[in-house]
């Protein structure tokens, strides 16, 4: 441990110290064990000293003033509690087998600061491919709101307000009070019976956002140091979760099961990220890559279909499957832009799912992903045998609808089709049309300022442009933002060069309809004759260079 990255671990420890204090202040009447809270802060402070972190300016017992824009909701949080469900230093044997609740609703109240909108939307969080119905709560003229969310079991919900999204956890019988400012991520306070666990989720998300760049240091480390570092981080997160929930009157066992699984899957995803990123950050460290292995997967329960609700689980099974399957596919069928080759590669990958995963729910999820990828890459202008196999194997109505809808849409505009002409506006107001670039290959980045994955791809897109400067290809960025102001600000702020175009209308724009844009980022590859080579080309951060190498540039 002597050579661990002390900066990363110290920052992590400081975060959990401040988080423990802030969440204690914001839970109000939810925390009943003040001695336990003091003990928690003392233990965390001791951890800081061990790690060499600077002491935080926090004094036990000191009262921090509440946000003056937010009303105190302590009275609501002191209502008679429901029966305690779990508060133990371990996860129950089967936390996802939940009891039946007498209540069937969660009561949501609150007030918003800043500009008012008509309603707030709550949508159950399920896996990426499943569809769910949202429930809405109207906002009154005085910016307060009150309503009921109908639910049979506890679970995660996404709360939508305009373009803002907040993750909350609701249980039948909950009374959750929410005070927030849509213009500021920092101004959100929870009250009521589930204030504690929702404040925990809020702070956890903020930590992940704040430390996403610092975490890159992990992937530069030699393999043994990396393993020690992620193990320390995992242990800190687990200890913090249990030290947190022991001070809350009731915590659903299911919530604890999800959060422990999420910590574990984030830990596992870091191994996959290490395999992908370490060769880039430390290209001469061959020893670490020789030591890397998949033994850590033995600790994971990849049969638990409940975990499909977690993005960390979805990310892991997709990346892990790709890493295991792609070399086998490449060995049997070398990559090509030929439709027949693309179809065969996807068939091999589809068949390999059964070898890797025993859960039928996980298999069906991945089968759907593979078939959607096939349609995106090849367009399937005629009935493809793999789609017929999919319809025989997968009975999930949501998955079948996704595949069918995409099949129908891609049959109208397909790889090999003539690219529809469109026009966009430059930052200085000039109108530019796609046909203006006739005679050159085009690689189009469809993006938006609010899209995190889009912003992740921007630096890789710039590197790609530099690599192919002076060759027979143009790189075009097309923003589908609703707000031209937001687009112009980002273009200027990041000094984005090259062909920057704005098409008004978001996913409702004519451009999005013409090119079947349902999610961003989307990359489109077009040949000099204006024919679509690939409607969903590979990303700049991925293996698009392999495709470009096949072209006459």
C-alpha positions as CSV (number, residue, x, y, z in Angstrom):
1,X,0.0,0.0,0.0
2,X,3.0,2.3,0.3
3,X,2.9,3.3,-3.3
4,X,-0.9,4.0,-3.5
5,X,-2.2,7.2,-5.0
6,X,-2.5,9.2,-1.8
7,X,-4.1,12.2,-3.5
8,X,-7.1,10.1,-4.7
9,X,-7.6,8.3,-1.4
10,X,-7.3,11.5,0.6
11,X,-9.8,13.3,-1.5
12,X,-12.2,10.3,-1.1
13,X,-11.8,10.4,2.7
14,X,-12.4,14.1,2.8
15,X,-15.6,13.7,0.7
16,X,-17.1,11.1,3.1
17,X,-16.3,13.2,6.1
18,X,-18.1,16.2,4.7
19,X,-20.9,14.0,3.4
20,X,-21.5,12.5,6.8
21,X,-21.8,15.9,8.3
22,X,-24.0,17.5,5.6
23,X,-26.4,14.6,5.4
24,X,-26.7,14.5,9.2
25,X,-27.8,18.1,9.2
26,X,-30.2,17.7,6.3
27,X,-32.0,14.6,7.7
28,X,-33.5,16.5,10.5
29,X,-35.7,14.2,12.7
30,X,-34.6,11.1,10.7
31,X,-31.4,10.7,12.8
32,X,-32.2,9.6,16.3
33,X,-28.7,8.4,17.4
34,X,-26.6,11.5,17.9
35,X,-23.8,9.5,19.7
36,X,-23.6,7.2,16.8
37,X,-23.3,10.1,14.4
38,X,-20.5,11.7,16.5
39,X,-18.7,8.3,16.6
40,X,-19.0,8.1,12.8
41,X,-17.4,11.5,12.3
42,X,-14.6,10.6,14.7
43,X,-13.9,7.4,12.9
44,X,-13.9,9.2,9.5
45,X,-11.5,11.9,10.9
46,X,-9.2,9.1,12.1
47,X,-9.2,7.7,8.6
48,X,-8.2,11.0,7.3
49,X,-5.2,11.1,9.7
50,X,-4.2,7.6,8.6
51,X,-4.3,8.6,5.0
52,X,-2.4,11.8,5.5
53,X,-5.4,14.0,4.6
54,X,-5.6,17.5,5.8
55,X,-8.1,17.8,8.7
56,X,-11.5,19.1,7.7
57,X,-12.9,22.2,9.3
58,X,-15.8,20.5,11.1
59,X,-16.5,20.5,14.9
60,X,-18.7,17.8,16.4
61,X,-21.9,19.1,17.7
62,X,-21.7,22.4,15.8
63,X,-24.9,23.5,14.1
64,X,-24.6,24.5,10.5
65,X,-27.1,27.1,9.3
66,X,-29.8,25.7,7.0
67,X,-30.2,27.0,3.5
68,X,-32.1,30.2,4.0
69,X,-34.1,29.6,0.8
70,X,-35.5,26.3,2.1
71,X,-38.1,25.9,4.8
72,X,-37.4,23.5,7.6
73,X,-39.4,20.3,7.3
74,X,-38.5,18.8,10.6
75,X,-42.1,18.6,11.8
76,X,-43.0,16.3,8.9
77,X,-40.0,14.0,9.5
78,X,-41.0,13.3,13.1
79,X,-44.2,11.5,12.3
80,X,-44.7,8.0,13.8
81,X,-42.4,5.7,11.9
82,X,-43.4,2.6,10.0
83,X,-41.9,-0.7,11.2
84,X,-38.2,-0.8,10.7
85,X,-37.2,-3.0,7.7
86,X,-33.4,-3.2,7.9
87,X,-30.5,-1.6,9.6
88,X,-27.8,-4.2,9.9
89,X,-24.1,-4.5,9.1
90,X,-24.9,-7.0,6.3
91,X,-27.2,-7.4,3.4
92,X,-30.2,-9.7,4.0
93,X,-30.0,-13.1,2.3
94,X,-32.6,-12.1,-0.3
95,X,-33.2,-8.4,0.0
96,X,-35.2,-8.3,-3.3
97,X,-38.0,-10.6,-2.0
98,X,-40.0,-7.7,-0.5
99,X,-43.0,-8.1,1.7
100,X,-46.4,-6.9,0.6
101,X,-47.1,-3.3,1.8
102,X,-50.5,-2.2,3.1
103,X,-50.0,1.2,1.5
104,X,-50.1,1.6,-2.3
105,X,-48.9,5.2,-2.7
106,X,-46.1,7.5,-1.7
107,X,-47.1,11.1,-0.9
108,X,-44.9,13.7,-2.6
109,X,-45.0,17.3,-1.4
110,X,-42.6,20.2,-1.8
111,X,-41.8,23.6,-3.2
112,X,-39.6,24.8,-6.0
113,X,-37.4,27.9,-6.0
114,X,-36.8,29.8,-9.2
115,X,-38.9,29.6,-12.3
116,X,-42.2,27.6,-12.2
117,X,-43.3,24.9,-14.6
118,X,-46.6,23.2,-14.8
119,X,-45.7,19.7,-13.6
120,X,-43.1,17.3,-12.2
121,X,-42.8,13.8,-13.7
122,X,-41.9,10.6,-11.8
123,X,-40.9,7.5,-13.8
124,X,-39.9,4.1,-12.3
125,X,-36.3,3.2,-13.0
126,X,-36.0,-0.1,-14.9
127,X,-33.5,-1.3,-17.3
128,X,-32.5,0.7,-20.3
129,X,-34.6,-1.2,-22.8
130,X,-37.9,-1.5,-20.8
131,X,-40.7,1.0,-21.1
132,X,-42.6,2.4,-18.1
133,X,-45.4,4.8,-17.6
134,X,-44.6,8.1,-15.9
135,X,-46.8,9.7,-13.2
136,X,-47.2,13.5,-13.0
137,X,-47.8,15.9,-10.1
138,X,-49.0,19.4,-10.9
139,X,-47.3,22.5,-9.6
140,X,-49.5,25.2,-8.1
141,X,-49.2,28.9,-8.8
142,X,-47.3,29.4,-5.5
143,X,-44.7,26.9,-6.7
144,X,-45.8,24.2,-4.2
145,X,-46.8,20.8,-5.2
146,X,-48.5,17.8,-3.6
147,X,-49.6,14.5,-5.1
148,X,-49.4,10.7,-4.9
149,X,-47.3,8.2,-6.7
150,X,-48.9,4.8,-7.0
151,X,-46.5,1.9,-6.4
152,X,-46.7,-1.7,-5.2
153,X,-43.1,-2.1,-4.1
154,X,-40.1,0.1,-3.2
155,X,-37.8,1.2,-6.0
156,X,-35.8,3.9,-7.7
157,X,-37.6,6.6,-9.6
158,X,-36.4,9.4,-11.9
159,X,-37.9,12.8,-11.1
160,X,-38.0,15.0,-14.2
161,X,-38.4,18.7,-14.1
162,X,-37.7,20.3,-17.5
163,X,-34.3,19.0,-18.5
164,X,-33.3,18.2,-14.9
165,X,-33.3,14.6,-13.6
166,X,-33.1,13.6,-10.0
167,X,-32.8,10.0,-8.7
168,X,-35.1,9.2,-5.7
169,X,-36.1,6.0,-3.9
170,X,-39.7,5.6,-3.0
171,X,-41.5,3.0,-0.7
172,X,-45.3,2.5,-0.4
173,X,-46.4,4.7,2.6
174,X,-43.5,7.2,2.1
175,X,-44.0,10.9,2.7
176,X,-41.2,12.7,0.8
177,X,-40.9,16.4,0.8
178,X,-38.7,18.0,-1.8
179,X,-37.5,21.6,-2.0
180,X,-35.3,22.4,-4.9
181,X,-34.1,25.0,-7.3
182,X,-34.1,23.8,-11.0
183,X,-31.4,26.4,-11.8
184,X,-29.0,25.0,-9.2
185,X,-28.0,21.4,-8.5
186,X,-26.8,22.5,-5.1
187,X,-30.2,23.6,-3.8
188,X,-32.2,20.5,-3.2
189,X,-33.3,19.4,0.3
190,X,-35.3,16.3,1.2
191,X,-37.6,15.9,4.2
192,X,-40.1,13.3,5.3
193,X,-39.8,9.6,6.1
194,X,-37.4,8.8,3.2
195,X,-35.3,12.0,3.5
196,X,-32.2,10.1,4.7
197,X,-31.8,7.6,1.9
198,X,-32.6,10.2,-0.8
199,X,-30.1,12.6,0.6
200,X,-27.6,9.7,0.5
201,X,-28.3,9.2,-3.2
202,X,-28.0,12.9,-3.9
203,X,-24.6,13.1,-2.2
204,X,-23.3,9.9,-3.8
205,X,-24.2,11.2,-7.3
206,X,-22.5,14.5,-6.6
207,X,-19.3,12.7,-5.4
208,X,-19.2,10.6,-8.6
209,X,-19.6,13.7,-10.8
210,X,-16.9,15.6,-8.9
211,X,-14.4,12.8,-8.9
212,X,-14.8,11.4,-12.4
213,X,-11.7,13.2,-13.7
214,X,-9.6,12.5,-10.6
215,X,-10.4,8.8,-10.9
216,X,-8.4,8.6,-14.2
217,X,-5.3,8.5,-12.0
218,X,-6.3,4.9,-11.1
219,X,-5.8,3.8,-14.7
220,X,-2.2,5.0,-14.8
221,X,-1.2,2.8,-11.9
222,X,0.6,-0.5,-12.1
223,X,-1.9,-3.3,-11.9
224,X,-1.2,-4.3,-8.3
225,X,-1.5,-0.8,-7.0
226,X,-4.7,-0.3,-9.0
227,X,-6.2,-3.4,-7.4
228,X,-5.3,-2.2,-3.9
229,X,-6.7,1.3,-4.6
230,X,-10.1,0.2,-5.9
231,X,-10.4,-2.2,-3.0
232,X,-9.9,0.6,-0.5
233,X,-12.4,2.8,-2.3
234,X,-15.0,-0.1,-2.3
235,X,-14.4,-0.7,1.4
236,X,-14.8,3.0,2.2
237,X,-18.1,3.2,0.3
238,X,-19.5,0.1,1.9
239,X,-18.5,1.2,5.4
240,X,-20.0,4.6,4.8
241,X,-23.3,3.1,3.5
242,X,-23.8,1.1,6.7
243,X,-22.6,3.9,9.0
244,X,-25.2,6.1,7.3
245,X,-28.2,3.8,7.4
246,X,-27.7,2.8,11.0
247,X,-28.8,6.3,12.0
248,X,-32.1,6.1,9.9
249,X,-35.2,4.7,11.5
250,X,-36.1,2.5,8.6
251,X,-34.3,1.5,5.4
252,X,-35.8,-1.0,2.9
253,X,-33.7,-4.1,2.7
254,X,-34.1,-3.9,-1.1
255,X,-32.5,-0.5,-1.1
256,X,-29.5,-1.8,0.8
257,X,-29.3,-4.8,-1.6
258,X,-29.3,-2.4,-4.6
259,X,-26.7,0.0,-3.1
260,X,-24.3,-2.8,-2.1
261,X,-24.7,-4.3,-5.6
262,X,-24.1,-0.9,-7.1
263,X,-20.9,-0.4,-5.2
264,X,-19.7,-3.9,-6.2
265,X,-20.6,-3.3,-9.9
266,X,-18.8,0.0,-9.9
267,X,-15.8,-1.7,-8.5
268,X,-16.0,-4.4,-11.2
269,X,-16.4,-1.8,-14.0
270,X,-13.2,-0.1,-12.9
271,X,-11.4,-3.4,-13.8
272,X,-12.9,-3.3,-17.3
273,X,-12.0,0.4,-17.6
274,X,-8.4,-0.4,-16.5
275,X,-8.1,-3.0,-19.3
276,X,-9.4,-0.5,-21.8
277,X,-7.5,2.6,-20.6
278,X,-4.2,1.5,-19.0
279,X,-2.6,0.8,-22.4
280,X,-3.4,4.4,-23.4
281,X,-2.2,6.0,-20.2
282,X,0.8,3.7,-19.8
283,X,1.6,2.2,-23.2
284,X,5.0,0.8,-22.1
285,X,3.6,-1.0,-19.0
286,X,3.3,-4.5,-20.6
287,X,3.7,-6.2,-17.3
288,X,0.4,-4.8,-15.9
289,X,-1.5,-6.0,-18.9
290,X,0.1,-9.5,-18.6
291,X,-1.0,-9.6,-14.9
292,X,-4.6,-8.5,-15.7
293,X,-7.2,-11.3,-15.5
294,X,-10.9,-11.8,-15.0
295,X,-10.7,-13.5,-11.7
296,X,-12.6,-10.6,-10.1
297,X,-15.8,-11.7,-12.0
298,X,-16.0,-14.8,-9.8
299,X,-17.1,-12.5,-6.9
300,X,-20.1,-11.2,-8.9
301,X,-23.6,-12.5,-9.1
302,X,-24.5,-12.0,-12.8
303,X,-27.6,-14.2,-12.5
304,X,-29.6,-11.6,-10.5
305,X,-32.0,-10.1,-12.9
306,X,-33.1,-7.5,-10.3
307,X,-29.8,-5.8,-10.9
308,X,-30.8,-4.8,-14.4
309,X,-32.3,-1.7,-12.8
310,X,-28.7,-0.5,-12.0
311,X,-26.8,1.2,-14.8
312,X,-23.6,-0.1,-13.3
313,X,-24.8,-3.6,-13.8
314,X,-26.0,-2.9,-17.4
315,X,-22.7,-1.3,-18.2
316,X,-20.7,-4.2,-16.8
317,X,-22.6,-7.1,-18.5
318,X,-22.4,-5.2,-21.9
319,X,-18.7,-4.3,-21.6
320,X,-17.7,-7.7,-20.2
321,X,-19.6,-9.6,-22.8
322,X,-18.0,-7.4,-25.6
323,X,-14.5,-8.0,-24.2
324,X,-15.1,-11.8,-24.1
325,X,-17.0,-12.1,-27.4
326,X,-15.3,-9.7,-29.8
327,X,-12.0,-11.6,-30.0
328,X,-13.9,-14.8,-30.8
329,X,-15.9,-13.1,-33.4
330,X,-12.8,-11.5,-35.0
331,X,-11.1,-14.8,-35.1
332,X,-13.9,-16.4,-37.1
333,X,-15.1,-13.5,-39.3
334,X,-12.8,-10.5,-39.9
335,X,-14.5,-7.1,-39.8
336,X,-15.9,-5.7,-43.0
337,X,-18.5,-3.1,-44.1
338,X,-20.3,-5.9,-46.1
339,X,-23.8,-6.5,-44.9
340,X,-23.4,-10.3,-45.0
341,X,-20.3,-10.1,-42.9
342,X,-21.9,-7.8,-40.4
343,X,-24.9,-10.1,-40.1
344,X,-22.6,-13.2,-39.5
345,X,-20.5,-11.4,-36.9
346,X,-23.7,-10.5,-35.0
347,X,-25.0,-14.1,-35.3
348,X,-21.8,-15.5,-33.7
349,X,-22.0,-12.9,-30.9
350,X,-25.7,-13.7,-30.3
351,X,-25.0,-17.4,-30.0
352,X,-22.1,-16.7,-27.5
353,X,-24.5,-15.1,-25.0
354,X,-25.8,-18.5,-23.9
355,X,-22.3,-19.6,-23.0
356,X,-21.6,-16.7,-20.8
357,X,-24.8,-16.0,-18.9
358,X,-27.2,-18.4,-17.2
359,X,-30.0,-15.9,-16.3
360,X,-32.7,-15.8,-19.0
361,X,-33.5,-12.1,-18.2
362,X,-29.8,-11.1,-18.7
363,X,-29.6,-13.2,-21.9
364,X,-32.7,-11.6,-23.3
365,X,-31.4,-8.1,-22.5
366,X,-28.1,-8.8,-24.3
367,X,-29.8,-10.6,-27.2
368,X,-31.9,-7.4,-27.7
369,X,-28.8,-5.3,-27.6
370,X,-27.0,-7.5,-30.2
371,X,-30.0,-7.4,-32.6
372,X,-30.5,-3.6,-32.2
373,X,-26.8,-3.3,-33.0
374,X,-27.2,-5.4,-36.1
375,X,-30.1,-3.3,-37.4
376,X,-28.2,-0.1,-36.7
377,X,-25.1,-1.3,-38.5
378,X,-26.6,-3.2,-41.4
379,X,-30.2,-1.8,-41.6
380,X,-31.6,-5.2,-42.4
381,X,-33.4,-4.2,-45.6
382,X,-34.7,-7.8,-45.9
383,X,-35.8,-10.2,-43.1
384,X,-32.6,-11.3,-41.4
385,X,-32.4,-14.8,-39.9
386,X,-31.1,-13.5,-36.7
387,X,-34.2,-11.3,-36.2
388,X,-36.3,-14.4,-36.8
389,X,-34.3,-16.2,-34.2
390,X,-34.7,-13.3,-31.8
391,X,-38.5,-13.3,-32.1
392,X,-38.4,-17.0,-31.3
393,X,-36.2,-16.6,-28.3
394,X,-37.3,-13.4,-26.6
395,X,-40.9,-13.0,-25.4
396,X,-40.5,-9.7,-23.6
397,X,-43.0,-7.3,-25.2
398,X,-40.8,-4.2,-24.6
399,X,-37.8,-5.8,-26.2
400,X,-39.7,-7.1,-29.2
401,X,-41.3,-3.7,-29.7
402,X,-37.9,-1.9,-29.7
403,X,-36.5,-4.3,-32.3
404,X,-39.6,-4.1,-34.5
405,X,-39.8,-0.3,-34.3
406,X,-36.1,0.0,-35.2
407,X,-36.4,-2.5,-38.0
408,X,-39.3,-0.6,-39.6
409,X,-37.6,2.8,-39.3
410,X,-34.2,1.6,-40.6
411,X,-35.9,-0.1,-43.5
412,X,-36.8,3.4,-44.7
413,X,-33.3,4.9,-44.5
414,X,-30.6,2.3,-44.6
415,X,-26.9,1.9,-45.1
416,X,-26.6,2.3,-48.9
417,X,-29.5,4.7,-49.1
418,X,-28.9,8.2,-50.5
419,X,-28.4,10.6,-47.6
420,X,-31.3,13.1,-47.3
421,X,-30.1,16.7,-47.8
422,X,-30.5,19.0,-44.8
423,X,-29.4,22.4,-43.7
424,X,-27.9,23.8,-40.6
425,X,-26.9,27.2,-39.3
426,X,-23.3,28.2,-38.4
427,X,-22.4,30.2,-35.3
428,X,-22.1,33.3,-37.5
429,X,-25.6,32.8,-39.1
430,X,-24.6,31.2,-42.4
431,X,-26.8,28.4,-43.8
432,X,-24.9,25.3,-44.8
433,X,-26.4,22.3,-46.6
434,X,-25.2,18.7,-46.7
435,X,-25.0,18.9,-50.5
436,X,-22.3,21.6,-50.1
437,X,-19.9,18.8,-49.2
438,X,-20.5,16.6,-52.2
439,X,-17.4,14.7,-53.5
440,X,-16.0,14.0,-50.0
441,X,-16.4,11.4,-47.4
442,X,-18.3,12.8,-44.4
443,X,-18.2,11.8,-40.7
444,X,-21.0,13.5,-38.9
445,X,-21.2,13.9,-35.1
446,X,-24.8,14.4,-33.9
447,X,-24.7,15.8,-30.4
448,X,-26.2,18.1,-27.8
449,X,-24.8,20.3,-25.0
450,X,-26.8,18.5,-22.3
451,X,-25.5,15.1,-23.3
452,X,-22.7,13.8,-21.1
453,X,-21.6,11.0,-23.5
454,X,-21.5,13.6,-26.3
455,X,-19.2,15.8,-24.4
456,X,-17.0,12.8,-23.6
457,X,-16.6,12.2,-27.3
458,X,-15.7,15.8,-28.2
459,X,-11.9,15.6,-27.5
460,X,-11.6,12.3,-29.4
461,X,-13.5,13.9,-32.3
462,X,-11.0,16.7,-32.3
463,X,-8.1,14.3,-32.3
464,X,-9.6,12.4,-35.2
465,X,-10.0,15.6,-37.2
466,X,-6.4,16.4,-36.7
467,X,-5.3,12.9,-37.8
468,X,-7.2,13.1,-41.1
469,X,-6.5,16.8,-41.8
470,X,-5.9,17.3,-45.6
471,X,-7.4,14.0,-46.6
472,X,-10.6,13.4,-48.5
473,X,-13.0,13.5,-45.6
474,X,-14.8,16.3,-43.7
475,X,-15.9,16.2,-40.1
476,X,-19.2,17.9,-39.3
477,X,-20.8,18.5,-35.9
478,X,-24.6,18.8,-35.9
479,X,-26.2,20.0,-32.7
480,X,-29.8,19.1,-32.0
481,X,-30.2,21.4,-29.0
482,X,-33.5,23.1,-28.5
483,X,-31.5,26.2,-27.2
484,X,-29.3,27.9,-29.8
485,X,-28.0,30.0,-26.9
486,X,-26.7,27.0,-25.1
487,X,-25.1,25.6,-28.3
488,X,-23.4,28.9,-29.1
489,X,-22.1,29.3,-25.6
490,X,-20.4,25.8,-25.6
491,X,-19.0,26.3,-29.1
492,X,-17.3,29.6,-28.0
493,X,-16.4,28.3,-24.5
494,X,-14.6,25.2,-25.8
495,X,-13.3,27.1,-28.9
496,X,-14.8,24.3,-31.1
497,X,-13.4,24.6,-34.7
498,X,-14.4,23.1,-38.0
499,X,-18.0,22.7,-39.3
500,X,-20.3,23.5,-36.4
501,X,-24.0,23.4,-37.4
502,X,-27.2,23.9,-35.4
503,X,-30.5,22.3,-36.4
504,X,-33.4,23.5,-34.3
505,X,-35.9,21.2,-32.7
506,X,-34.2,18.6,-30.6
507,X,-35.4,15.1,-31.4
508,X,-38.5,16.6,-33.0
509,X,-36.4,18.3,-35.7
510,X,-36.7,17.5,-39.3
511,X,-33.0,16.4,-39.3
512,X,-33.7,13.8,-36.4
513,X,-36.7,12.4,-38.4
514,X,-34.7,12.1,-41.6
515,X,-31.8,10.3,-40.0
516,X,-33.7,8.3,-37.3
517,X,-31.9,10.0,-34.5
518,X,-33.4,8.7,-31.3
519,X,-30.4,9.1,-29.0
520,X,-27.1,11.0,-29.0
521,X,-24.3,10.9,-29.7
522,X,-24.9,9.3,-33.1
523,X,-22.2,9.3,-35.8
524,X,-23.0,9.0,-39.5
525,X,-20.5,8.0,-42.3
526,X,-21.4,9.1,-45.9
527,X,-19.4,8.5,-49.1
528,X,-18.5,11.1,-51.8
529,X,-21.6,10.1,-53.9
530,X,-23.9,11.0,-51.0
531,X,-24.7,7.4,-50.0
532,X,-24.8,6.4,-46.4
533,X,-22.0,4.0,-45.5
534,X,-23.0,3.6,-41.9
535,X,-26.0,5.4,-40.2
536,X,-24.6,4.5,-36.7
537,X,-20.9,4.6,-37.3
538,X,-18.5,3.8,-34.5
539,X,-17.5,6.5,-32.0
540,X,-14.2,8.5,-32.2
541,X,-13.2,7.0,-28.8
542,X,-13.8,3.5,-30.2
543,X,-12.7,1.7,-33.3
544,X,-13.9,4.0,-36.1
545,X,-10.3,4.2,-37.5
546,X,-10.7,0.5,-38.5
547,X,-13.7,1.6,-40.7
548,X,-12.0,4.7,-42.0
549,X,-9.0,2.5,-43.0
550,X,-11.2,0.6,-45.5
551,X,-12.0,3.8,-47.3
552,X,-10.1,5.5,-50.1
553,X,-9.0,8.6,-48.2
